[in-house]
Amino acid sequence: MDASLSAVLAERRRVLSPRFSPPPTPAASVLIHGAVMLLWVLLILRAFGGGGLFAWSAGLVYVVYDTLLLVFVFRQSLFLVRKHAEAAIPAASLPSATVIVAAHNESGVLADTIAALRGQTTPPDCILIADDGSDDGTDRLLRERFGLEPDGGGALRWLRLPRGGKALALNQAIAHADTALVMTIDADTQVEPDALEAMRRAFVLDPALVAATGVLRPFCAPGLSGRLMQWFQGYEYIRNFLSRAAWGRVGALMLLSGAFSCYKRDAVLEVGGFDPDCLVEDYELTHRMRDHSGRDGLGWRMAVIGTAQASTEVPGTPGLFLRQRRRWFGGFLQTQLWYRHMVGNRRYGVLGWAMLPVKAIDTMQPFYGLIGAVLILAFLLHGRFDVLLPVASVIGAKIVLDIGFHLWSLHAYRAWLGRGRRASIPLAILASLLEPFSFQLLRHLGAALGWVSFLRRSRRW
């Protein structure tokens, strides 16, 4: 990257990121975060305060909270099943776009990723491989198969960088781009042929749009463990993207997928690019963009583009899954701390008074879930059937509700994406029955480990 532009980006981050100069924390934010912590302590103490259902108050609050979120997502996702006519946009009117492929030791999948990008219905102006210090033969692949040399020109370019992490690699690639849009994808992400065109259309149709994410379908490496992890994560991704669409509908989307997102290049440069000191550089960037827009009244918007689709590789073993979720949640806590001034702040609209308070609750959600499970086990070992019987009734009712929402999610997801084979209803019901006692606990454990990463201030891509 040009040294002067690198310095400009670093200075913009220093000015705009609250981690350098934290603004005063509003009373509303202090009250929200304090209440979440205090409530958790009180609910733990309640387990020692008598019998009946309320001895399991930690689990009960978790169930109520999760149910309220399901109701919100259901109501806001009703629009997804309706047909929406799309305006015709001539290809010549679509904005220019560079696709940046962030890669570190991805020689096994990089060729397929490049082929998918070259096969787009509206090809990118440039495909830029941001090679973050790979030492697995990526250089040989790019030279021998694609005839590339570092820092060359053309529609397919190779930016060879010293190992510095994904955020720095993306910043340098964005600095080398000269198009209106930059679409960032991971090297193990395979985009559908019309994905880039769908992204370009979205930015034409909504001039206020500065960042958008596509819809990802997860896949795992072959094997029994991979099949099981893909099965659970497939349903998880469906629910997560419906949730993002729901928050996007009320103007409060914050989470874009680092594996597949698109940005207005000028907006990214304006806020200083990606932060190399955050565990989740994509999530932090959206906060900084929202914060900047809210303070200056820019009206920037973010969206999920259902017609932009891709598949991405996800962890295929519990160990890899825990490692990923540990990093994700640790980065989430970093961002929540840095941007605490936005929590409960009505300057940021629904994002400030609704979405970010929900995220404040989510900081403790893994402990609510894990403690709820531990308490059930403790009650069982001590023969506390006065507690277990009403708890079993609540869990049974929640599972029935989850099954109903799960089936709705599958229907809404297929209608939204307009493609895909029909899901197996028996398998979907089976996943709903098994998940609370297996995959959900694994998720909570990974998030709890994220607290360790956060408190140790670890940094790792």
N, C-alpha and C positions, 0 to 999 in steps of 0.2 A: 504494500500500500504506500502511496505517496506520503512522505513524512508529514507534510503540512496538513493533509486531509486527516491523517491519523491523529494529529494533535487537535484538530478541530473537533473530531468526534469525541475524543477524551474530554475536551473542555465542555462540550455540550452535555455530556453525561454528568460531569462535575456540577454544572449549573442546575440541571433539571432533576437529577436523581436525589431523592431525599436521604439516601444513605450517606451522602457527603455533608449535607446541611439539613438535618431533620427539622421540619417545621414543628411548631407547637402541636402537641396531641390534644385534639378537642375533648371536652368532657364526655361527650357521647361515646367516643371511642374507648376511653378509659372505663366507663360504666359497662359497656358491652363486653369487653374482654374480661374485666374483673368479675362480672356476673357469671360468665361462662366458667371461669375457674372456681369461683365460690360454689356454684351449683354442683359441680362435679364432686367437690369435697363433701358437701352436705349429703349428696346421694350415697356416697360411700359409707358415711357414718350411719345413714338410715338402715343399711343392711344389718346393723347390730342393734337396732332399736325396736325389735318386735317381729311378729309374724305377719302372715297375709301377703297379698300381692305387693304392697308398698315396701316390703323388705327388699324387693327387686326393683327399686325405683330407678337405679342407673339404667337398667335394661329397658324399663318402661318409658323413660324419657327418650331413649334412643329410638324406640319403636314409634313413638308419637312424632318425633322430629322427622324421621325418615318417611312416615306416612304423609305428613304435610307437604314434603317436597314432591312425593309422587303425585299428589293431587294437583300441585302447581304445574308440574310438567305435563300431566294429562290435559289440563285445561288449555295450556298454551300451545300444545302440539296438535290440537284438533284441526288447525288450519292446514296441517301437512297432508291430510287425506283429501283435501279439495284440489281439484285441477286448476292450475293457473296458466293462463295463456302467456307465452313469452313473445316479447316484441322482436321483430326481425332486425338484426343489426348486420350491415354489410361487413365483410371481412376487412375491408379497407379502413373501416371506422374503429376497429379494435385497437387498443393501445399497444405500444411496443412492450416486449417482455423478455427478460433474461431469466432463465432457470438456473439456479445455483444448487449444485449437488454437493452437500457437505460430506466428506469421506475421510475416514481414517481406517486403513487396513480393510478395505471392502472390495478387494480385487475379485472375489468370488461372485459378486452380484452386480458390480459396476457396469459391465457390458450390457446386461439385460436392462438396466435402468436407462442407460444412454439410448438403447434401441427403442424403448418405450417413448422416450422424449422426442426422438426423431420421427416417430410415427404419429405425432399429434395431428389432429385435423387442421389446426392452425399452428404450424411449427413455430417454436420460439425464435426470436431474433438471434439469440445466443444461448448455448448451453455451456455453463462455466463450472468446471470441476474444481472445487476448493479442496485440494489434497492436503490434509492437515498432518504432514509428516509421516505418511504411510511408509512402512518398510516391509510390506508383504508381497512385493512384486507389482504393485499398482503402476509404478513407473514403466515397467516392461510392457504391461498390458496396454497402456495408453500410447506408448511408442510403436509397438509392433502391430497392434490390431487397428489402431485409429490414426497412426502416423502423426501423433502430436509431439510437440516439444514444449517445455515449460515457457509460459508467458508469450506464447504465439498468438496469432490473430485468427480470424475466421469465425464460423458459426458454432464450432466446437472448440473450446479453449481449455487449457490446463494451467491452473494456477497452483504451482508447487510451493508449499509453505513449510517453514519449520514448525515442529509440533508446538502448538500454543493453545489448543482447545477449540471447541466448535464455535464459540462466540467470536473469537478473533478471526477465525477462518471466514466466517460469514461477513464480518465487517470488511475484511480486505476484498472479498469477492464483490460486495455491494459497491465498494469504492471503484472497482474496475468496470462495473456495469455502466451503461449509458442509456438505459431504457426507462420508460415511465414506470413500469412494474418490475418487481423482482419476486419470483416464486422460489421459495426455499424448500427443498426436499432432502430427506436422508437417502443415502446410497442404497439402502435396502427397501426403498419404497417404490412400488411399481404403479405409475399413474395410468388411468384409463385413457384411451385415445382422444377423448373430447374434454379432458380435464382442464387443460390450459385455456381452451376456447371458452369453457364455462366461467373460469375465473375472469378472463378478459371482459366477457359480457357483463358480469356482475359489476365491475368497476365503471363501465359505461352507463349502466342503468341507474346506478346510485353514485352521483358525483361526490357525496360526503363520505363514501367508503374509503378507508385508508388501510384496512387490513382484513383479511378473510381467511378462513380455513376450509379445506375440503373435508369430505367424509372418508374415514379410513376403515378398512376391513382388516382385522388382524390375521396373520397366519404364523404357524410355528414350524420348526424343522420336523422331519418325519420321526416317528417313534411313539410309543404309548404315552409317555409323559407329554410329548408335544401335542398329541391329539387331545388329551384331557385339558391341557392348559389353553389350547386354541378354542375348545368347546366353551369353557367358562368365559374366556376373554372376549369371544365373539359376542355373547349376550351382553357382557359388560359394555363393550364399545357401542352397541346399539342404544342402550339406555343413556350412555354418556353423551352421544351426539344428539339424541332427542332433547336431553337436558340443555345442551348448549343452544340448540335451536329455540328452546323455550325462553331462555334468558336473552337471547338475541332479539326475540320478538318484542321484549319490553325494554330494549336498548341497554342491556346490562351484561352483554357477553364480555368475558375477560379471557377465557382459555382458548387459545388457538393451538393447533397441533404443530409442534416443532418439526415433525416429520413431513408436513405438507401444508404450507401456508403461502399466502401471497400478500405483498405490501406495495403501497405507493413508495417508490424509492425516495422521493424528496421528503416524505414524512418521516421515514426511518432515519435519514441523515439529519433532519431537523432536531430529533430528540437524542442523537448521539449514538445510534446503532445499538447493537447487543452488548450487554454487560458481561465481561468475562469473569467477574467475581461472584456471579450468581449460579447456583446449581441448576436452575431452570431458566436459561437466558430468554427463551421465547415468552414465558409467562411474565417475567419481569418487564420485558419490553412493552407488552400490552398495557401493563399498569402505568408505565412512564408515559406512553402515548395518551392514555385516558386522563392521567393527571394533568399533563400539559394542555390537552384539549379543554378540560373542565376549568382550569385556571384562566385560560385566555379566551374562553367562549368560542372555540373553533368548530364545535359541532361534529367532530370526527366520529365516524361509525365503524363498527366491526360486525361481521356476519359469518354464518355458516352457509356455504354454497353446496346444496344437496346434489346438484348436477355435476360437481367436480369430485370425482371419486378415485380412490387408490387403495392398494393393499400394502401393508407394511408388516415386516417381521417383528414379532413380539417374543418375550421370554418363553422358552419351552420347558423350563424346569422350575420347581419352586425356589431353588437357590437364586437363579438369575432373576426371577420375578421379584423376590424380596430385595435384591440389590437395586433393581430399577425403581421400585416403589419407595425404597429408602431415600434415594436421590430426589425423586419427584417431591416427596412430602417435605424433605429437608429444605428444598428450594422454595416450596410453597410457604413454609414458615418464615424463611428469609424475607420473602416478598411481603408477607403479611406484616412483618415487623417494620420494614422500611416504609410501607405505605399505610401505616396505621392512621395517619391523619385523614385518610379518605373514608374510614369506617364510620358510618353514621352521619356523614357530612352531606347535607342536602344540596350542596353546590354541584355534586356529581349525579344528581337525579336518582333514578331507581338503583343505579349502581351503588351510590353512597348509602342510601337509607334501607336498602333491602339486600342486594346481592352480597356486598362486602360484610354486613353483619352475619349473613349465613356462613360466609367463609370464616368469620371469627369463631362461630360455633364449631365449624369443621376442624379447627385446630385441635379440639379435644375429642372429636368424634371417635377416633380409634380407641381411646381409653374407655369411652362409654361402652363401645361394642365389646372390647376384650373383658372389661370388668363384669359386664352383664353375663358373658359366657362363664367366667371364673366363678361368679356367684352361684350360677345354676349348678355347677359341678360341686361346689362346697355344700349347697343345700342337699344335693343328692347324697353326698358322702355322710352327711349328718342326719339323713332321714327326715329332712324338713318338708314333709309332704303338705303341710299347711301352706307352705309357700309354693311348692312345685306344682300343685294342681291348678291354682289360678294362673300361674306363669305359663303353664302348658296351654291353657285356654287362649291367652293373649298371643303366644307364639303361633298357635294353630290359626287364629284369625288373621294374623299378619301374613302367614304363608299363603292363605287363600287370597288375600288382597294382592300379594306379590305375584301370584300366578295370573290373576286377572290383568294386572298392569303389564306383566311380561307378554301376555298374548296381545294386548293392545299395542305394545311397543313394536312387536314384530309386524303387525298390520300397518301401523303408521309409518314405520321405517321403509317397508316395501313400497307403499304408496308414494312416499316422499322421494325416494330414489328412482322410482319408475322402472326398476329392473331387479333382477335377482330371483333365484328359485324360491319356491314356497318352503318355509321352514317346517320341520317336523313338529307337530303339536305335542305328541307324547314326549319327545326329547326336550322340548321347551319346558314342559311341566316338570319333568324329572330334574332339570337344571334348577328350577325354582325351589324344588324340595331339598336338593342337596346343598345348594350354595350357602345358606345361612350357617351350616355346620362344617363347611370346608373352605371354599374359595373366599368367602366373606371374611372369615377369621384370618386367612392368609393376607388378605388386603389390609386388615387392621394391624396385623403384626408388622408388615412392611412400613405402614405409616408411623407406627410407634417407634420403629427403628429410625425413621426420619428425624425424630426428635433428637436422637443421638448425633446424627450428622449435623443438625442445626446447632446443637449446643457445643459440638466440637469445632464448628466452623470449617468443616471439611469442604474441599473443592475437587470435584472429579467429574469428567465427562463420561 
